[in-house]
Amino acid sequence: MAPILTEPFLIVAPESYKGDPRAIKPLSETLDLIRFGRDPFMHSRFDQTLKAWGISPTHHYHLDTHAAVLEMVASGIGWTILPPLAVFRAIARGDRFRVAPYPETSMKRVMMVIAREGEGTQIVRVIHTAASEALSNKVIPVLKQHLPEIAEMMQLHDYDGGK
């Protein structure tokens, strides 16, 4: 295993939402939660956290692409929970959202390259290097410009030989 990036999750609300997206309870009482993907473990973790905070958001929409979720959010239909890499393209092209870090800081996504032990170490290094360079040169600068607080929360990992 070779971790490349650790990133937080974000609360993403429409630009038209007047409240603070950090205040999830009023957000969830005003707009539907638009879910992304089919990862039951991750949905369960978000549901448990929200429930512990006394939040039971309505969610009528469950979509399979970041772009579709973000289009729904941008149109004012709801809010979502996504990592910065999922929001990056929309922000880079000028889409406007209200964004805040997800309050449970222990919930993070780690992007990594995985290979069988003793196999593929060269390709793991190549993939890790290419991904790290793309993130450093293309993604992180845009996030620093538009979401500096979020960019500071992201951690690029040095290649450690896949240990």
MDTraj code that builds the backbone (N, CA, C; nanometers):
import mdtraj as md
import numpy as np

residues = "MET ALA PRO ILE LEU THR GLU PRO PHE LEU ILE VAL ALA PRO GLU SER TYR LYS GLY ASP PRO ARG ALA ILE LYS PRO LEU SER GLU THR LEU ASP LEU ILE ARG PHE GLY ARG ASP PRO PHE MET HIS SER ARG PHE ASP GLN THR LEU LYS ALA TRP GLY ILE SER PRO THR HIS HIS TYR HIS LEU ASP THR HIS ALA ALA VAL LEU GLU MET VAL ALA SER GLY ILE GLY TRP THR ILE LEU PRO PRO LEU ALA VAL PHE ARG ALA ILE ALA ARG GLY ASP ARG PHE ARG VAL ALA PRO TYR PRO GLU THR SER MET LYS ARG VAL MET MET VAL ILE ALA ARG GLU GLY GLU GLY THR GLN ILE VAL ARG VAL ILE HIS THR ALA ALA SER GLU ALA LEU SER ASN LYS VAL ILE PRO VAL LEU LYS GLN HIS LEU PRO GLU ILE ALA GLU MET MET GLN LEU HIS ASP TYR ASP GLY GLY LYS".split()
xyz = np.array([
    [0.0833, -0.1181, 0.0000],
    [0.0000, 0.0000, 0.0000],
    [0.0878, 0.1244, 0.0000],
    [0.0491, 0.2197, -0.0806],
    [0.1204, 0.3468, -0.0851],
    [0.0184, 0.4598, -0.0844],
    [-0.0068, 0.5204, 0.0327],
    [-0.1023, 0.6320, 0.0370],
    [-0.0503, 0.7506, -0.0433],
    [-0.1424, 0.8148, -0.1145],
    [-0.1081, 0.9305, -0.1968],
    [-0.1608, 1.0589, -0.1323],
    [-0.2874, 1.0559, -0.0933],
    [-0.3531, 1.1765, -0.0435],
    [-0.4533, 1.1407, 0.0648],
    [-0.4543, 1.2188, 0.1713],
    [-0.5607, 1.2117, 0.2703],
    [-0.6367, 1.3424, 0.2615],
    [-0.7690, 1.3319, 0.2490],
    [-0.8507, 1.4519, 0.2354],
    [-0.9736, 1.4430, 0.3256],
    [-1.0207, 1.5588, 0.3714],
    [-1.1396, 1.5609, 0.4566],
    [-1.2649, 1.5465, 0.3706],
    [-1.3769, 1.5305, 0.4365],
    [-1.5052, 1.5394, 0.3665],
    [-1.5587, 1.6807, 0.3828],
    [-1.6428, 1.7206, 0.2892],
    [-1.6971, 1.8561, 0.2866],
    [-1.8488, 1.8545, 0.2900],
    [-1.9034, 1.9558, 0.3499],
    [-2.0456, 1.9862, 0.3349],
    [-2.0523, 2.0813, 0.2166],
    [-2.1328, 2.0463, 0.1169],
    [-2.1459, 2.1296, -0.0023],
    [-2.2927, 2.1699, -0.0139],
    [-2.3167, 2.2994, -0.0066],
    [-2.4522, 2.3541, -0.0148],
    [-2.4609, 2.4470, -0.1354],
    [-2.5824, 2.4749, -0.1816],
    [-2.5965, 2.5685, -0.2944],
    [-2.5490, 2.7082, -0.2558],
    [-2.5017, 2.7810, -0.3518],
    [-2.4602, 2.9187, -0.3269],
    [-2.5781, 3.0010, -0.2743],
    [-2.6993, 2.9663, -0.3169],
    [-2.8185, 3.0408, -0.2758],
    [-2.8574, 3.0165, -0.1298],
    [-2.8002, 2.9146, -0.0662],
    [-2.8330, 2.8860, 0.0735],
    [-2.7765, 2.9984, 0.1609],
    [-2.8598, 3.0606, 0.2387],
    [-2.8192, 3.1788, 0.3158],
    [-2.7539, 3.1445, 0.4497],
    [-2.7767, 3.0248, 0.5001],
    [-2.7198, 2.9886, 0.6293],
    [-2.5748, 2.9447, 0.6182],
    [-2.5177, 2.9106, 0.7333],
    [-2.3809, 2.8611, 0.7392],
    [-2.3842, 2.7097, 0.7174],
    [-2.3174, 2.6581, 0.6148],
    [-2.3217, 2.5136, 0.5907],
    [-2.2595, 2.4319, 0.7045],
    [-2.1821, 2.4973, 0.7917],
    [-2.1275, 2.4261, 0.9080],
    [-2.2385, 2.3858, 1.0046],
    [-2.3477, 2.4593, 1.0030],
    [-2.4635, 2.4286, 1.0872],
    [-2.5511, 2.3295, 1.0103],
    [-2.5188, 2.2024, 1.0243],
    [-2.5832, 2.1001, 0.9416],
    [-2.7314, 2.0824, 0.9757],
    [-2.7690, 2.0976, 1.1008],
    [-2.9089, 2.0768, 1.1385],
    [-3.0027, 2.1705, 1.0623],
    [-2.9801, 2.3032, 1.0651],
    [-3.0694, 2.3897, 0.9862],
    [-3.0592, 2.3635, 0.8357],
    [-2.9406, 2.3306, 0.7898],
    [-2.9226, 2.2973, 0.6484],
    [-3.0087, 2.1781, 0.6113],
    [-3.0040, 2.0734, 0.6943],
    [-3.0786, 1.9513, 0.6642],
    [-3.2297, 1.9688, 0.6823],
    [-3.2686, 2.0686, 0.7602],
    [-3.4117, 2.0970, 0.7771],
    [-3.4663, 2.1799, 0.6611],
    [-3.3757, 2.2439, 0.5874],
    [-3.4146, 2.3299, 0.4761],
    [-3.4066, 2.2581, 0.3418],
    [-3.3021, 2.1750, 0.3248],
    [-3.2762, 2.1095, 0.1964],
    [-3.2585, 1.9593, 0.2143],
    [-3.2830, 1.8845, 0.1078],
    [-3.2603, 1.7398, 0.1082],
    [-3.1107, 1.7096, 0.0992],
    [-3.0709, 1.6000, 0.1618],
    [-2.9359, 1.5474, 0.1447],
    [-2.9339, 1.4689, 0.0142],
    [-2.8436, 1.5031, -0.0745],
    [-2.8291, 1.4314, -0.2012],
    [-2.7095, 1.3390, -0.1858],
    [-2.7353, 1.2107, -0.1920],
    [-2.6298, 1.1121, -0.1690],
    [-2.5563, 1.0792, -0.2978],
    [-2.4279, 1.0487, -0.2813],
    [-2.3461, 1.0055, -0.3931],
    [-2.3008, 0.8624, -0.3681],
    [-2.3016, 0.7833, -0.4722],
    [-2.2379, 0.6521, -0.4700],
    [-2.3165, 0.5428, -0.3993],
    [-2.2545, 0.4262, -0.3978],
    [-2.3199, 0.3068, -0.3449],
    [-2.2379, 0.2396, -0.2351],
    [-2.1657, 0.3170, -0.1565],
    [-2.0832, 0.2607, -0.0504],
    [-2.1637, 0.2563, 0.0797],
    [-2.2223, 0.1405, 0.1128],
    [-2.3072, 0.1345, 0.2324],
    [-2.2304, 0.1620, 0.3617],
    [-2.1033, 0.1257, 0.3659],
    [-2.0238, 0.1516, 0.4859],
    [-2.0103, 0.3015, 0.5093],
    [-1.9767, 0.3757, 0.4054],
    [-1.9584, 0.5197, 0.4201],
    [-2.0917, 0.5873, 0.4520],
    [-2.1992, 0.5485, 0.3843],
    [-2.3304, 0.6067, 0.4135],
    [-2.3683, 0.5799, 0.5590],
    [-2.3385, 0.4605, 0.6062],
    [-2.3690, 0.4244, 0.7443],
    [-2.2911, 0.5120, 0.8421],
    [-2.1639, 0.5349, 0.8129],
    [-2.0823, 0.6209, 0.9006],
    [-2.1368, 0.7631, 0.9047],
    [-2.1746, 0.8182, 0.7893],
    [-2.2333, 0.9521, 0.7883],
    [-2.3648, 0.9530, 0.8646],
    [-2.4492, 0.8521, 0.8406],
    [-2.5786, 0.8452, 0.9103],
    [-2.5602, 0.8376, 1.0614],
    [-2.4641, 0.7570, 1.1065],
    [-2.4386, 0.7452, 1.2506],
    [-2.3935, 0.8780, 1.3097],
    [-2.3047, 0.9466, 1.2403],
    [-2.2554, 1.0757, 1.2896],
    [-2.3688, 1.1771, 1.2950],
    [-2.4442, 1.1864, 1.1874],
    [-2.5545, 1.2816, 1.1831],
    [-2.6575, 1.2505, 1.2919],
    [-2.6893, 1.1239, 1.3079],
    [-2.7865, 1.0837, 1.4103],
    [-2.7369, 1.1214, 1.5501],
    [-2.6075, 1.1027, 1.5756],
    [-2.5502, 1.1399, 1.7056],
    [-2.5640, 1.2897, 1.7315],
    [-2.5693, 1.3693, 1.6271],
    [-2.5867, 1.5140, 1.6403],
    [-2.7341, 1.5542, 1.6396],
    [-2.8234, 1.4546, 1.6372],
    [-2.9669, 1.4836, 1.6361],
    [-3.0189, 1.5265, 1.5008],
    [-2.9518, 1.4828, 1.3945],
    [-2.9888, 1.5229, 1.2586],
    [-3.0369, 1.4003, 1.1814],
    [-3.1546, 1.4121, 1.1235],
    [-3.2097, 1.3054, 1.0382],
    [-3.2493, 1.3673, 0.9049],
    [-3.1521, 1.3882, 0.8173],
    [-3.1838, 1.4571, 0.6919],
    [-3.2719, 1.3728, 0.6005],
    [-3.3590, 1.4423, 0.5283],
    [-3.4347, 1.3726, 0.4253],
    [-3.3425, 1.3571, 0.3053],
    [-3.3545, 1.2424, 0.2403],
    [-3.2744, 1.2217, 0.1200],
    [-3.3590, 1.1453, 0.0190],
    [-3.4049, 1.2209, -0.0787],
    [-3.4871, 1.1656, -0.1853],
    [-3.4057, 1.1333, -0.3096],
    [-3.2808, 1.1767, -0.3117],
    [-3.1984, 1.1604, -0.4308],
    [-3.0719, 1.0837, -0.3958],
    [-3.0376, 0.9913, -0.4853],
    [-2.9160, 0.9107, -0.4690],
    [-2.8587, 0.8922, -0.6093],
    [-2.7471, 0.9575, -0.6373],
    [-2.6938, 0.9599, -0.7730],
    [-2.5564, 0.8947, -0.7797],
    [-2.5179, 0.8526, -0.8994],
    [-2.3948, 0.7761, -0.9169],
    [-2.2756, 0.8553, -0.9692],
    [-2.2924, 0.9835, -0.9962],
    [-2.1771, 1.0621, -1.0407],
    [-2.1679, 1.1898, -0.9583],
    [-2.0434, 1.2335, -0.9358],
    [-2.0220, 1.3597, -0.8642],
    [-2.0872, 1.4739, -0.9406],
    [-2.0725, 1.4715, -1.0726],
    [-2.1248, 1.5804, -1.1543],
    [-2.2757, 1.5947, -1.1375],
    [-2.3479, 1.4833, -1.1375],
    [-2.4934, 1.4882, -1.1214],
    [-2.5317, 1.5408, -0.9830],
    [-2.4613, 1.4947, -0.8805],
    [-2.4877, 1.5417, -0.7439],
    [-2.4642, 1.6920, -0.7356],
    [-2.3520, 1.7378, -0.7892],
    [-2.3187, 1.8799, -0.7813],
    [-2.4134, 1.9665, -0.8637],
    [-2.4650, 1.9144, -0.9743],
    [-2.5660, 1.9879, -1.0523],
    [-2.6927, 2.0072, -0.9699],
    [-2.7327, 1.9029, -0.8973],
    [-2.8514, 1.9123, -0.8112],
    [-2.8278, 2.0148, -0.7003],
    [-2.7095, 2.0114, -0.6412],
    [-2.6766, 2.1076, -0.5352],
    [-2.6745, 2.2494, -0.5928],
    [-2.6070, 2.2680, -0.7049],
    [-2.5969, 2.4006, -0.7656],
    [-2.7344, 2.4580, -0.7992],
    [-2.8283, 2.3702, -0.8341],
    [-2.9621, 2.4181, -0.8694],
    [-3.0474, 2.4492, -0.7467],
    [-2.9924, 2.4228, -0.6271],
    [-3.0633, 2.4586, -0.5046],
    [-3.1535, 2.3508, -0.4484],
    [-3.1480, 2.2314, -0.5042],
    [-3.2363, 2.1229, -0.4603],
    [-3.1930, 2.0631, -0.3279],
    [-3.0634, 2.0618, -0.3018],
    [-3.0184, 1.9983, -0.1790],
    [-2.8735, 2.0269, -0.1482],
    [-2.8205, 1.9497, -0.0536],
    [-2.6811, 1.9601, -0.0109],
    [-2.6208, 1.8199, -0.0133],
    [-2.4886, 1.8120, -0.0021],
    [-2.4245, 1.6818, -0.0091],
    [-2.2987, 1.6799, 0.0760],
    [-2.2440, 1.5606, 0.0896],
    [-2.1169, 1.5388, 0.1575],
    [-2.0253, 1.4719, 0.0556],
    [-1.9151, 1.5402, 0.0219],
    [-1.8200, 1.4893, -0.0767],
    [-1.6781, 1.5277, -0.0350],
    [-1.5780, 1.4554, -0.0865],
    [-1.4392, 1.4976, -0.0634],
    [-1.4000, 1.6079, -0.1623],
    [-1.2938, 1.6834, -0.1320],
    [-1.2524, 1.7933, -0.2204],
    [-1.2247, 1.7511, -0.3645],
    [-1.1651, 1.6343, -0.3859],
    [-1.1367, 1.5934, -0.5240],
    [-1.2642, 1.5784, -0.6064],
    [-1.3742, 1.5464, -0.5408],
    [-1.5010, 1.5324, -0.6123],
    [-1.5579, 1.6685, -0.6523],
    [-1.5207, 1.7725, -0.5792],
    [-1.5733, 1.9061, -0.6029],
    [-1.4783, 1.9904, -0.6887],
    [-1.3553, 1.9459, -0.6983],
    [-1.2489, 2.0210, -0.7648],
    [-1.2863, 2.0696, -0.9050],
    [-1.3323, 1.9791, -0.9911],
    [-1.3610, 2.0177, -1.1303],
    [-1.4690, 2.1248, -1.1393],
    [-1.5739, 2.1082, -1.0587],
    [-1.6823, 2.2066, -1.0613],
    [-1.6319, 2.3435, -1.0172],
    [-1.5489, 2.3454, -0.9148],
    [-1.4935, 2.4722, -0.8667],
    [-1.3985, 2.5316, -0.9709],
    [-1.3171, 2.4474, -1.0327],
    [-1.2210, 2.4941, -1.1330],
    [-1.2914, 2.5580, -1.2530],
    [-1.4088, 2.5079, -1.2890],
    [-1.4794, 2.5663, -1.4035],
    [-1.5683, 2.6840, -1.3636],
    [-1.5694, 2.7184, -1.2337],
    [-1.6400, 2.8380, -1.1901],
    [-1.7727, 2.8153, -1.1222],
    [-1.8142, 2.6911, -1.1033],
    [-1.9386, 2.6662, -1.0311],
    [-1.9229, 2.7175, -0.8885],
    [-2.0290, 2.7708, -0.8344],
    [-2.0228, 2.8338, -0.7023],
    [-2.1079, 2.7545, -0.6021],
    [-2.0473, 2.7281, -0.4872],
    [-2.1135, 2.6560, -0.3798],
    [-2.0779, 2.7214, -0.2470],
    [-2.1507, 2.6872, -0.1438],
    [-2.1115, 2.7181, -0.0064],
    [-2.0493, 2.5892, 0.0461],
    [-1.9246, 2.5951, 0.0874],
    [-1.8502, 2.4747, 0.1264],
    [-1.7930, 2.4927, 0.2666],
    [-1.8005, 2.3849, 0.3447],
    [-1.7423, 2.3844, 0.4787],
    [-1.6893, 2.2450, 0.5078],
    [-1.5899, 2.2337, 0.5944],
    [-1.5416, 2.1000, 0.6312],
    [-1.6503, 2.0236, 0.7067],
    [-1.6584, 1.8944, 0.6818],
    [-1.7492, 1.8099, 0.7598],
    [-1.7008, 1.8134, 0.9043],
    [-1.7898, 1.8385, 0.9998],
    [-1.7451, 1.8594, 1.1384],
    [-1.6749, 1.7410, 1.2046],
    [-1.7017, 1.6198, 1.1611],
    [-1.6349, 1.5034, 1.2207],
    [-1.4999, 1.4870, 1.1524],
    [-1.3961, 1.5418, 1.2136],
    [-1.2648, 1.5464, 1.1500],
    [-1.1982, 1.4103, 1.1373],
    [-1.2461, 1.3113, 1.2107],
    [-1.1844, 1.1782, 1.1991],
    [-1.2275, 1.1081, 1.0704],
    [-1.3319, 1.1574, 1.0064],
    [-1.3771, 1.0963, 0.8815],
    [-1.3010, 1.1594, 0.7660],
    [-1.2118, 1.0805, 0.7088],
    [-1.1293, 1.1261, 0.5976],
    [-1.1242, 1.0174, 0.4914],
    [-1.0868, 1.0578, 0.3730],
    [-1.0679, 0.9616, 0.2646],
    [-0.9196, 0.9561, 0.2334],
    [-0.8681, 0.8350, 0.2199],
    [-0.7277, 0.8155, 0.1841],
    [-0.7239, 0.7519, 0.0457],
    [-0.6608, 0.8219, -0.0470],
    [-0.6420, 0.7691, -0.1814],
    [-0.5079, 0.6978, -0.1816],
    [-0.5053, 0.5726, -0.2281],
    [-0.3791, 0.4986, -0.2264],
    [-0.3682, 0.4045, -0.3438],
    [-0.2448, 0.3624, -0.3694],
    [-0.2151, 0.2620, -0.4703],
    [-0.1868, 0.1332, -0.3939],
    [-0.2486, 0.0262, -0.4393],
    [-0.2317, -0.1022, -0.3711],
    [-0.1830, -0.2052, -0.4721],
    [-0.0866, -0.2852, -0.4294],
    [-0.0360, -0.3961, -0.5111],
    [-0.0070, -0.5123, -0.4162],
    [-0.0041, -0.6301, -0.4708],
    [0.0325, -0.7465, -0.3889],
    [0.1748, -0.7318, -0.3385],
    [0.1978, -0.7834, -0.2220],
    [0.3312, -0.7750, -0.1633],
    [0.4328, -0.8416, -0.2558],
    [0.5389, -0.7682, -0.2849],
    [0.6456, -0.8198, -0.3689],
    [0.6172, -0.8112, -0.5181],
    [0.5002, -0.7599, -0.5568],
    [0.4658, -0.7477, -0.6987],
    [0.4339, -0.6029, -0.7328],
    [0.4710, -0.5613, -0.8484],
    [0.4302, -0.4313, -0.9004],
    [0.4891, -0.3112, -0.8301],
    [0.5986, -0.3276, -0.7599],
    [0.6540, -0.2137, -0.6860],
    [0.6949, -0.1000, -0.7796],
    [0.7432, -0.1320, -0.8965],
    [0.7837, -0.0284, -0.9912],
    [0.6636, 0.0512, -1.0403],
    [0.5545, -0.0186, -1.0753],
    [0.4362, 0.0517, -1.1253],
    [0.3694, 0.1313, -1.0141],
    [0.3753, 0.0801, -0.8908],
    [0.3209, 0.1550, -0.7775],
    [0.3949, 0.2875, -0.7630],
    [0.5263, 0.2836, -0.7751],
    [0.6067, 0.4061, -0.7657],
    [0.5700, 0.5028, -0.8787],
    [0.5556, 0.4522, -1.0006],
    [0.5221, 0.5376, -1.1155],
    [0.3845, 0.6022, -1.0951],
    [0.2860, 0.5220, -1.0545],
    [0.1505, 0.5751, -1.0331],
    [0.1506, 0.6770, -0.9196],
    [0.2177, 0.6436, -0.8108],
    [0.2238, 0.7346, -0.6959],
    [0.2876, 0.8676, -0.7363],
    [0.3972, 0.8620, -0.8080],
    [0.4674, 0.9833, -0.8504],
    [0.3801, 1.0681, -0.9431],
    [0.3173, 1.0038, -1.0410],
    [0.2326, 1.0766, -1.1361],
    [0.1129, 1.1402, -1.0652],
    [0.0492, 1.0653, -0.9784],
    [-0.0670, 1.1182, -0.9056],
    [-0.0261, 1.2336, -0.8148],
    [0.0849, 1.2177, -0.7443],
    [0.1322, 1.3232, -0.6541],
    [0.1649, 1.4512, -0.7308],
    [0.2301, 1.4365, -0.8465],
    [0.2634, 1.5535, -0.9270],
    [0.1376, 1.6227, -0.9798],
    [0.0401, 1.5455, -1.0261],
    [-0.0849, 1.6040, -1.0757],
    [-0.1580, 1.6777, -0.9632],
    [-0.1635, 1.6162, -0.8470],
    [-0.2289, 1.6808, -0.7334],
    [-0.1551, 1.8088, -0.6932],
    [-0.0234, 1.8004, -0.6843],
    [0.0579, 1.9160, -0.6430],
    [0.0519, 2.0312, -0.7425],
    [0.0517, 1.9983, -0.8716],
    [0.0609, 2.1010, -0.9749],
    [-0.0727, 2.1500, -1.0290],
    [-0.1754, 2.0669, -1.0234],
    [-0.3037, 2.1025, -1.0857],
    [-0.4170, 2.1211, -0.9856],
    [-0.4278, 2.0322, -0.8898],
    [-0.5444, 2.0321, -0.8019],
    [-0.5255, 2.1228, -0.6804],
    [-0.4195, 2.1007, -0.6061],
    [-0.3979, 2.1754, -0.4821],
    [-0.3923, 2.3268, -0.5063],
    [-0.3248, 2.3758, -0.6127],
    [-0.3255, 2.5214, -0.6347],
    [-0.4656, 2.5795, -0.6554],
    [-0.5521, 2.5081, -0.7266],
    [-0.6891, 2.5567, -0.7476],
    [-0.7649, 2.5574, -0.6151],
    [-0.7479, 2.4511, -0.5371],
    [-0.8152, 2.4465, -0.4076],
    [-0.7616, 2.5543, -0.3136],
    [-0.6313, 2.5797, -0.3187],
    [-0.5742, 2.6868, -0.2351],
    [-0.6329, 2.8226, -0.2727],
    [-0.6579, 2.8425, -0.4008],
    [-0.7137, 2.9687, -0.4478],
    [-0.8601, 2.9850, -0.4051],
    [-0.9396, 2.8793, -0.4198],
    [-1.0837, 2.8893, -0.3972],
    [-1.1279, 2.8426, -0.2584],
    [-1.0575, 2.7455, -0.2022],
    [-1.0942, 2.6887, -0.0716],
    [-0.9694, 2.6714, 0.0141],
    [-0.9051, 2.7810, 0.0534],
    [-0.7769, 2.7688, 0.1243],
    [-0.7856, 2.6885, 0.2544],
    [-0.8934, 2.7034, 0.3285],
    [-0.9087, 2.6278, 0.4536],
    [-0.9099, 2.4776, 0.4264],
    [-0.9759, 2.4387, 0.3196],
    [-0.9853, 2.2971, 0.2831],
    [-0.8502, 2.2471, 0.2328],
    [-0.7844, 2.3253, 0.1494],
    [-0.6536, 2.2849, 0.0965],
    [-0.5548, 2.2588, 0.2095],
    [-0.5629, 2.3368, 0.3153],
    [-0.4737, 2.3177, 0.4299],
    [-0.5001, 2.1862, 0.5022],
    [-0.6194, 2.1337, 0.4883],
    [-0.6565, 2.0092, 0.5561],
    [-0.6157, 1.8848, 0.4769],
    [-0.5711, 1.9044, 0.3539],
    [-0.5332, 1.7925, 0.2682],
    [-0.3854, 1.7598, 0.2896],
    [-0.3539, 1.6311, 0.2876],
    [-0.2164, 1.5884, 0.3116],
    [-0.1685, 1.4983, 0.1990],
    [-0.0665, 1.5443, 0.1258],
    [-0.0002, 1.4615, 0.0268],
    [0.1017, 1.3750, 0.0984],
    [0.1082, 1.2477, 0.0615],
    [0.2018, 1.1544, 0.1258],
    [0.3205, 1.1285, 0.0352],
    [0.4397, 1.1265, 0.0934],
    [0.5592, 1.0872, 0.0206],
    [0.5542, 0.9370, -0.0035],
    [0.6158, 0.8941, -0.1109],
    [0.6226, 0.7515, -0.1409],
    [0.7146, 0.6843, -0.0395],
    [0.6650, 0.5809, 0.0245],
    [0.7439, 0.5133, 0.1284],
    [0.7868, 0.3727, 0.0869],
    [0.7858, 0.3464, -0.0410],
    [0.8247, 0.2149, -0.0900],
    [0.7126, 0.1126, -0.0825],
    [0.5898, 0.1626, -0.0554],
    [0.4748, 0.0723, -0.0508],
    [0.4648, -0.0054, 0.0782],
    [0.5236, 0.0450, 0.1839],
    [0.5219, -0.0263, 0.3126],
    [0.3945, -0.0043, 0.3876],
])
top = md.Topology()
chain = top.add_chain()
for i, resn in enumerate(residues, 1):
    res = top.add_residue(resn, chain, resSeq=i)
    for name in ("N", "CA", "C"):
        top.add_atom(name, md.element.get_by_symbol(name[0]), res)
traj = md.Trajectory(xyz[None], top)
